[in-house]
Amino acid sequence: LVADGTFRFETHAGDAGDTKMWLYGDDCLTELEYNDDGGEGYYSMFETALVGNTTYYLLVTHYSASGTGSYLLTMDEVIVVPPPANDTCDGAIDLQEQSQPIFDVDLADAGYTDTWSMSSAGCTGYTSPGPDAFFKIYLEQGETFSVTEDGACDMVMYLFTDCADPEASCVAGSDACCSGAQELITYTAEASGMFYLGVDTYTSAGCPVTVTIENPVGTDDVNW
């Protein structure tokens, strides 16, 4: 390889029927990757990040020790798209600056990852292993914040005060039963401060969701 990159190695249909594939380092001994049936049918596929100015060795065999046949081998560079800034709590989008009472978040195809997963002991009562996005809003003591999350998958939503530990600092959570059930949080601030909203899914693949701020905070901030 000339330059660093992430690459997909894959065997495709010929008359071999079944392959196994290994990637070795420049000593031809150190195993870096292995796959049996990750591709189409019983063919092999893996993706891996590799370092430039390095020689690698790829070994392909038939699944059977005595098996023979042909196959097509491809190597493609995978363009890795970084996740949105609010994939993490530190990059949370300010809801008052965004000034949108209704907005969409694509938790399936926009690059969001599962950066935080509630446990069943947390304020939602369930785990949240799907992709998540984070938002924030400043609440004065006594102000009420109401928000809903709608989508076609099984969703999760939680409001917390500490990016370092969302579960321990969670003040309100919602995880309704079943796919497509709306999530709803209504919370009256017991103290003034910044609150973080986790828009999450129980479904590991995520789905597009719509977030609606039912009770906007501070009319002077939403009308401008």
Contacts in CASP RR format, 6 or more apart in sequence:
PFRMAT RR
TARGET T0000
AUTHOR 0000-0000-0000
METHOD contacts of the structure
MODEL  1
LVADGTFRFETHAGDAGDTKMWLYGDDCLTELEYNDDGGEGYYSMFETAL
VGNTTYYLLVTHYSASGTGSYLLTMDEVIVVPPPANDTCDGAIDLQEQSQ
PIFDVDLADAGYTDTWSMSSAGCTGYTSPGPDAFFKIYLEQGETFSVTED
GACDMVMYLFTDCADPEASCVAGSDACCSGAQELITYTAEASGMFYLGVD
TYTSAGCPVTVTIENPVGTDDVNW
1 50 0 8 1.000
1 51 0 8 1.000
1 52 0 8 1.000
1 53 0 8 1.000
1 54 0 8 1.000
1 55 0 8 1.000
1 56 0 8 1.000
2 52 0 8 1.000
2 53 0 8 1.000
3 52 0 8 1.000
3 53 0 8 1.000
4 49 0 8 1.000
4 50 0 8 1.000
4 51 0 8 1.000
4 52 0 8 1.000
5 49 0 8 1.000
5 50 0 8 1.000
5 52 0 8 1.000
5 77 0 8 1.000
5 78 0 8 1.000
6 47 0 8 1.000
6 48 0 8 1.000
6 49 0 8 1.000
6 50 0 8 1.000
6 77 0 8 1.000
6 78 0 8 1.000
6 80 0 8 1.000
7 47 0 8 1.000
7 48 0 8 1.000
7 50 0 8 1.000
7 75 0 8 1.000
7 76 0 8 1.000
7 77 0 8 1.000
7 78 0 8 1.000
8 45 0 8 1.000
8 46 0 8 1.000
8 47 0 8 1.000
8 74 0 8 1.000
8 75 0 8 1.000
8 76 0 8 1.000
8 77 0 8 1.000
8 78 0 8 1.000
9 21 0 8 1.000
9 23 0 8 1.000
9 33 0 8 1.000
9 44 0 8 1.000
9 45 0 8 1.000
9 46 0 8 1.000
9 47 0 8 1.000
9 48 0 8 1.000
9 58 0 8 1.000
9 73 0 8 1.000
9 74 0 8 1.000
9 75 0 8 1.000
10 39 0 8 1.000
10 43 0 8 1.000
10 44 0 8 1.000
10 45 0 8 1.000
10 73 0 8 1.000
10 74 0 8 1.000
10 76 0 8 1.000
11 19 0 8 1.000
11 21 0 8 1.000
11 39 0 8 1.000
11 43 0 8 1.000
11 44 0 8 1.000
11 45 0 8 1.000
11 60 0 8 1.000
11 71 0 8 1.000
11 72 0 8 1.000
11 73 0 8 1.000
12 40 0 8 1.000
12 43 0 8 1.000
12 71 0 8 1.000
12 72 0 8 1.000
12 73 0 8 1.000
12 74 0 8 1.000
13 40 0 8 1.000
13 43 0 8 1.000
13 71 0 8 1.000
13 72 0 8 1.000
14 69 0 8 1.000
14 70 0 8 1.000
14 71 0 8 1.000
14 72 0 8 1.000
15 69 0 8 1.000
15 70 0 8 1.000
16 62 0 8 1.000
16 67 0 8 1.000
16 68 0 8 1.000
16 69 0 8 1.000
16 70 0 8 1.000
16 71 0 8 1.000
17 42 0 8 1.000
17 43 0 8 1.000
17 63 0 8 1.000
17 69 0 8 1.000
17 71 0 8 1.000
18 37 0 8 1.000
18 42 0 8 1.000
18 43 0 8 1.000
18 62 0 8 1.000
18 63 0 8 1.000
18 64 0 8 1.000
19 42 0 8 1.000
19 43 0 8 1.000
19 44 0 8 1.000
19 60 0 8 1.000
19 61 0 8 1.000
19 62 0 8 1.000
19 63 0 8 1.000
19 71 0 8 1.000
20 34 0 8 1.000
20 35 0 8 1.000
20 36 0 8 1.000
20 44 0 8 1.000
20 60 0 8 1.000
20 61 0 8 1.000
20 62 0 8 1.000
20 63 0 8 1.000
21 33 0 8 1.000
21 34 0 8 1.000
21 35 0 8 1.000
21 44 0 8 1.000
21 45 0 8 1.000
21 46 0 8 1.000
21 58 0 8 1.000
21 59 0 8 1.000
21 60 0 8 1.000
21 61 0 8 1.000
22 31 0 8 1.000
22 33 0 8 1.000
22 34 0 8 1.000
22 58 0 8 1.000
22 59 0 8 1.000
23 31 0 8 1.000
23 32 0 8 1.000
23 33 0 8 1.000
23 34 0 8 1.000
23 46 0 8 1.000
23 48 0 8 1.000
23 56 0 8 1.000
23 57 0 8 1.000
23 58 0 8 1.000
23 59 0 8 1.000
24 30 0 8 1.000
24 31 0 8 1.000
24 32 0 8 1.000
24 56 0 8 1.000
24 57 0 8 1.000
24 58 0 8 1.000
24 59 0 8 1.000
25 32 0 8 1.000
25 54 0 8 1.000
25 55 0 8 1.000
25 56 0 8 1.000
25 57 0 8 1.000
26 54 0 8 1.000
26 55 0 8 1.000
26 56 0 8 1.000
26 57 0 8 1.000
28 57 0 8 1.000
32 48 0 8 1.000
32 56 0 8 1.000
33 46 0 8 1.000
33 48 0 8 1.000
34 46 0 8 1.000
35 44 0 8 1.000
35 45 0 8 1.000
35 46 0 8 1.000
36 42 0 8 1.000
36 44 0 8 1.000
36 63 0 8 1.000
37 43 0 8 1.000
37 44 0 8 1.000
38 44 0 8 1.000
38 45 0 8 1.000
38 46 0 8 1.000
39 45 0 8 1.000
42 63 0 8 1.000
43 71 0 8 1.000
44 60 0 8 1.000
47 78 0 8 1.000
50 56 0 8 1.000
58 73 0 8 1.000
60 71 0 8 1.000
60 73 0 8 1.000
62 68 0 8 1.000
62 69 0 8 1.000
81 111 0 8 1.000
83 110 0 8 1.000
83 111 0 8 1.000
83 112 0 8 1.000
83 113 0 8 1.000
84 110 0 8 1.000
84 111 0 8 1.000
84 112 0 8 1.000
84 133 0 8 1.000
85 91 0 8 1.000
85 93 0 8 1.000
86 92 0 8 1.000
86 93 0 8 1.000
86 133 0 8 1.000
86 134 0 8 1.000
86 135 0 8 1.000
87 111 0 8 1.000
87 112 0 8 1.000
87 113 0 8 1.000
87 115 0 8 1.000
87 132 0 8 1.000
87 133 0 8 1.000
87 134 0 8 1.000
88 115 0 8 1.000
88 134 0 8 1.000
89 115 0 8 1.000
89 116 0 8 1.000
89 134 0 8 1.000
89 163 0 8 1.000
89 166 0 8 1.000
89 196 0 8 1.000
90 163 0 8 1.000
91 134 0 8 1.000
92 134 0 8 1.000
92 135 0 8 1.000
92 136 0 8 1.000
92 163 0 8 1.000
92 196 0 8 1.000
92 197 0 8 1.000
93 134 0 8 1.000
93 135 0 8 1.000
93 136 0 8 1.000
94 135 0 8 1.000
94 136 0 8 1.000
94 137 0 8 1.000
95 135 0 8 1.000
95 136 0 8 1.000
95 137 0 8 1.000
95 197 0 8 1.000
95 213 0 8 1.000
96 137 0 8 1.000
96 138 0 8 1.000
96 217 0 8 1.000
96 221 0 8 1.000
96 222 0 8 1.000
98 135 0 8 1.000
99 221 0 8 1.000
99 222 0 8 1.000
99 224 0 8 1.000
100 213 0 8 1.000
101 212 0 8 1.000
101 213 0 8 1.000
101 216 0 8 1.000
101 222 0 8 1.000
102 210 0 8 1.000
102 211 0 8 1.000
102 212 0 8 1.000
102 213 0 8 1.000
103 210 0 8 1.000
103 211 0 8 1.000
104 208 0 8 1.000
104 209 0 8 1.000
104 210 0 8 1.000
104 211 0 8 1.000
105 112 0 8 1.000
105 133 0 8 1.000
105 199 0 8 1.000
105 208 0 8 1.000
105 209 0 8 1.000
105 210 0 8 1.000
105 211 0 8 1.000
106 112 0 8 1.000
106 208 0 8 1.000
107 130 0 8 1.000
107 131 0 8 1.000
107 132 0 8 1.000
107 133 0 8 1.000
107 199 0 8 1.000
107 200 0 8 1.000
107 201 0 8 1.000
107 206 0 8 1.000
107 207 0 8 1.000
107 208 0 8 1.000
107 209 0 8 1.000
108 131 0 8 1.000
108 205 0 8 1.000
108 206 0 8 1.000
108 207 0 8 1.000
108 208 0 8 1.000
109 208 0 8 1.000
111 131 0 8 1.000
112 131 0 8 1.000
112 132 0 8 1.000
112 133 0 8 1.000
113 131 0 8 1.000
113 132 0 8 1.000
114 128 0 8 1.000
114 129 0 8 1.000
114 130 0 8 1.000
114 131 0 8 1.000
114 132 0 8 1.000
114 204 0 8 1.000
115 132 0 8 1.000
116 128 0 8 1.000
116 132 0 8 1.000
116 166 0 8 1.000
116 198 0 8 1.000
116 200 0 8 1.000
117 127 0 8 1.000
117 128 0 8 1.000
117 129 0 8 1.000
117 130 0 8 1.000
118 124 0 8 1.000
118 125 0 8 1.000
118 126 0 8 1.000
118 127 0 8 1.000
118 128 0 8 1.000
118 156 0 8 1.000
118 158 0 8 1.000
118 166 0 8 1.000
118 167 0 8 1.000
118 170 0 8 1.000
118 200 0 8 1.000
119 127 0 8 1.000
119 167 0 8 1.000
120 126 0 8 1.000
120 127 0 8 1.000
121 167 0 8 1.000
122 167 0 8 1.000
122 170 0 8 1.000
123 158 0 8 1.000
123 160 0 8 1.000
123 167 0 8 1.000
123 170 0 8 1.000
123 171 0 8 1.000
123 172 0 8 1.000
123 173 0 8 1.000
124 156 0 8 1.000
124 157 0 8 1.000
124 158 0 8 1.000
124 170 0 8 1.000
124 173 0 8 1.000
124 174 0 8 1.000
124 175 0 8 1.000
125 175 0 8 1.000
126 156 0 8 1.000
126 175 0 8 1.000
126 202 0 8 1.000
127 202 0 8 1.000
128 156 0 8 1.000
128 158 0 8 1.000
128 175 0 8 1.000
128 200 0 8 1.000
128 201 0 8 1.000
128 202 0 8 1.000
129 202 0 8 1.000
129 204 0 8 1.000
130 200 0 8 1.000
130 201 0 8 1.000
130 202 0 8 1.000
130 203 0 8 1.000
130 204 0 8 1.000
130 205 0 8 1.000
130 206 0 8 1.000
131 200 0 8 1.000
131 201 0 8 1.000
131 206 0 8 1.000
132 198 0 8 1.000
132 199 0 8 1.000
132 200 0 8 1.000
132 201 0 8 1.000
133 198 0 8 1.000
133 199 0 8 1.000
133 200 0 8 1.000
134 196 0 8 1.000
134 197 0 8 1.000
134 198 0 8 1.000
134 199 0 8 1.000
135 196 0 8 1.000
135 197 0 8 1.000
135 198 0 8 1.000
135 199 0 8 1.000
135 211 0 8 1.000
136 194 0 8 1.000
136 195 0 8 1.000
136 196 0 8 1.000
136 197 0 8 1.000
137 145 0 8 1.000
137 194 0 8 1.000
137 195 0 8 1.000
137 197 0 8 1.000
137 217 0 8 1.000
138 192 0 8 1.000
138 193 0 8 1.000
138 194 0 8 1.000
138 195 0 8 1.000
138 217 0 8 1.000
139 145 0 8 1.000
139 189 0 8 1.000
139 192 0 8 1.000
139 193 0 8 1.000
139 195 0 8 1.000
139 217 0 8 1.000
140 189 0 8 1.000
140 192 0 8 1.000
140 193 0 8 1.000
141 189 0 8 1.000
141 190 0 8 1.000
141 191 0 8 1.000
141 192 0 8 1.000
142 188 0 8 1.000
142 189 0 8 1.000
142 190 0 8 1.000
143 188 0 8 1.000
143 189 0 8 1.000
143 217 0 8 1.000
143 218 0 8 1.000
144 186 0 8 1.000
144 187 0 8 1.000
144 188 0 8 1.000
144 189 0 8 1.000
144 215 0 8 1.000
145 159 0 8 1.000
145 185 0 8 1.000
145 186 0 8 1.000
145 187 0 8 1.000
145 188 0 8 1.000
145 189 0 8 1.000
145 195 0 8 1.000
145 213 0 8 1.000
145 215 0 8 1.000
145 217 0 8 1.000
146 184 0 8 1.000
146 185 0 8 1.000
146 186 0 8 1.000
146 187 0 8 1.000
146 213 0 8 1.000
146 214 0 8 1.000
146 215 0 8 1.000
147 157 0 8 1.000
147 184 0 8 1.000
147 185 0 8 1.000
147 197 0 8 1.000
147 211 0 8 1.000
147 212 0 8 1.000
147 213 0 8 1.000
147 214 0 8 1.000
148 182 0 8 1.000
148 183 0 8 1.000
148 184 0 8 1.000
148 185 0 8 1.000
148 211 0 8 1.000
148 212 0 8 1.000
148 214 0 8 1.000
149 155 0 8 1.000
149 157 0 8 1.000
149 174 0 8 1.000
149 182 0 8 1.000
149 183 0 8 1.000
149 184 0 8 1.000
149 199 0 8 1.000
149 209 0 8 1.000
149 210 0 8 1.000
149 211 0 8 1.000
150 180 0 8 1.000
150 182 0 8 1.000
150 183 0 8 1.000
150 209 0 8 1.000
150 210 0 8 1.000
150 212 0 8 1.000
151 180 0 8 1.000
151 207 0 8 1.000
151 208 0 8 1.000
151 209 0 8 1.000
151 210 0 8 1.000
152 179 0 8 1.000
152 180 0 8 1.000
152 207 0 8 1.000
152 208 0 8 1.000
153 179 0 8 1.000
153 180 0 8 1.000
153 201 0 8 1.000
153 202 0 8 1.000
153 203 0 8 1.000
153 205 0 8 1.000
153 206 0 8 1.000
153 207 0 8 1.000
154 178 0 8 1.000
154 179 0 8 1.000
154 180 0 8 1.000
154 181 0 8 1.000
154 201 0 8 1.000
154 202 0 8 1.000
154 203 0 8 1.000
155 175 0 8 1.000
155 176 0 8 1.000
155 180 0 8 1.000
155 181 0 8 1.000
155 183 0 8 1.000
155 200 0 8 1.000
155 201 0 8 1.000
155 202 0 8 1.000
155 203 0 8 1.000
155 207 0 8 1.000
155 209 0 8 1.000
156 174 0 8 1.000
156 175 0 8 1.000
156 183 0 8 1.000
156 200 0 8 1.000
156 201 0 8 1.000
156 202 0 8 1.000
157 173 0 8 1.000
157 174 0 8 1.000
157 175 0 8 1.000
157 183 0 8 1.000
157 185 0 8 1.000
157 197 0 8 1.000
157 198 0 8 1.000
157 199 0 8 1.000
157 200 0 8 1.000
158 166 0 8 1.000
158 170 0 8 1.000
158 172 0 8 1.000
158 173 0 8 1.000
158 174 0 8 1.000
158 185 0 8 1.000
158 197 0 8 1.000
158 198 0 8 1.000
158 200 0 8 1.000
159 170 0 8 1.000
159 171 0 8 1.000
159 172 0 8 1.000
159 173 0 8 1.000
159 185 0 8 1.000
159 187 0 8 1.000
159 195 0 8 1.000
159 196 0 8 1.000
159 197 0 8 1.000
159 198 0 8 1.000
160 166 0 8 1.000
160 167 0 8 1.000
160 169 0 8 1.000
160 170 0 8 1.000
160 171 0 8 1.000
160 195 0 8 1.000
160 196 0 8 1.000
160 198 0 8 1.000
161 169 0 8 1.000
161 171 0 8 1.000
161 193 0 8 1.000
161 194 0 8 1.000
161 195 0 8 1.000
161 196 0 8 1.000
162 168 0 8 1.000
162 169 0 8 1.000
163 196 0 8 1.000
166 196 0 8 1.000
166 198 0 8 1.000
171 187 0 8 1.000
171 190 0 8 1.000
171 195 0 8 1.000
172 185 0 8 1.000
172 186 0 8 1.000
172 187 0 8 1.000
173 185 0 8 1.000
174 183 0 8 1.000
174 184 0 8 1.000
174 185 0 8 1.000
175 183 0 8 1.000
175 202 0 8 1.000
176 182 0 8 1.000
176 183 0 8 1.000
176 184 0 8 1.000
179 203 0 8 1.000
185 197 0 8 1.000
186 214 0 8 1.000
186 215 0 8 1.000
187 195 0 8 1.000
189 195 0 8 1.000
199 209 0 8 1.000
199 211 0 8 1.000
201 207 0 8 1.000
201 209 0 8 1.000
216 222 0 8 1.000
END
